[in-house]
């Protein structure tokens, strides 16, 4: 990753330099950030302070790392409709100061555009988008501007309303291209976000995707100005990194004969892990294999052919979400982020973190990271590998004598450097041993660390490696959770639960004949927070109305609750009309 610096070229003459400085000052003080008023009254961008490399591969590499202004200008119907405040220049100051080199600014145009020809975009909204784009560029950030949720609002109807959809898509990009034609090359256009097509065959979808990308390319290039050489970002269907869809996009890019094109896909991990369904409670071999293969495909299909890849969105579909219980275990999520950015560096892919706003990463009100330790882990992964371990907790049962506990270290190319509690190093041999990456905490150490053995986390340790961030281990006292009988309705049913220091991992649901029960009928392991959810402070497990209403009437269901300690507890529920009865085994 390279820094973006001021252009290293010979400066202008003294008078020209003074005039340029004056223009820049005026531009920066204007309401649109980098724009100044031309004699004809149109907004003209000030010269960019970023020297964009001529080669697309080099330019996209300069954009690493990237960040998404999610759930904002793409919110429906308005900028603040999805809980984020209006964007300010300070937001981009913060993003730039935190090490990001580019931002993706998703925009949903539908509610600010006439639904019939000539599909005019509201001038006030267009001006607002330009203001935000220019603020970002004023901070030396590259910007990716797109057509976002319009993809499912009306573009997806293209198979049955082809001519009108294509006309509206073309009209949208004609207006956007005209507005931004003289922006510096730090502004990129992305044709459409996660495009999909309703009620069409695979062959027809491929044809329509090619048609949209090709039409977008023609409109932008023919609009003149800076658009003749602007970097244009083209997606696969759904922005999915599957081999057939990337092959389709590769064919489109090859046919366009344009060296300023960028491929884009998204990656949200192996689905069972990303939402915690089908037993995907750990970042296991399946999840790691899925990621490795996805980035290998990106590299081999595009990067190896000198076509840059911009990973326009990455993250986990259901974590972090500070408004709900964690459905993805924290340490397992950290492993995913560490692995992803390493794989991206190896593949030569630029990554853009999807940030929906206040409830996830950056609090847009305070401009502080909601979880600074998580962001530190992500930031470190841009440049450095960090060691991990098989888990981030050691569970010590309260109801039995303390014995030694072992975790497997995953050095990720680093070297083990010791185990610490705060500023105090633990003693090798007495407190722990390491043999062939097996870290064993002795009974002696665990006895001291658990103290009075209250349920929950008694101590937190750090495994330190030769580089990267330390891996934390919570030493936790627990006993097998205890559930109680309960009655309720399909609209409201909870299981009284004494967690006793343990943490819920997943729920398995089966009928007496062994078949799967619940709304996710393809797997017995139901989706965390969609079928069930823990309430630790309230001492209960919630079964959702969606799960209960999906049960067959009058047929008992056996629930097996799996906890991160390895403990399992079975429970039985029966729905009878609108009533639900729950009993312990």
Secondary structure by P-SEA (a helix, b strand, c coil): cccccccccccccaaaaaaaaaaaaaaaaccccccccccccbbbbccccccccccaaaaaaaacbbbbbcccccccccccccccccccaaaaaaaaaacccbbbbbbbccccccccccccccaaaaaaaaaaaaaaaaacbbbbbbccccccccccccccccaaaaaaaaaaaaaaaaaaccccccbbbbcccccccccccaaaaaaaaaaaaaaaaaaaaaccccccccbbbbbcccccccaaaaaaaaaaaaaaccccbbbbbbbcccccccccccccccccaaaaaaaaaaaaaaaaacccccbbbbcccccccccccccccccccaaaaaaaaaaaaaaaaaabbbbbbbbccccccccccccccccaaaaaaaaaaccbbbbbccccbbbbbccccbbbbbbbbbcccccccccccccbbbbccccccccccbbbbcaaaaaaaaccccccccbbbbbcccccbbbbbbbbbbccbbbbbbcccccccccccccccccccbbbbbcccccccccccccccccccccbbbbccccbbbbcaaaaaaccccbbbbbbbbccccbbbbbbbbbcccbbbbbcc
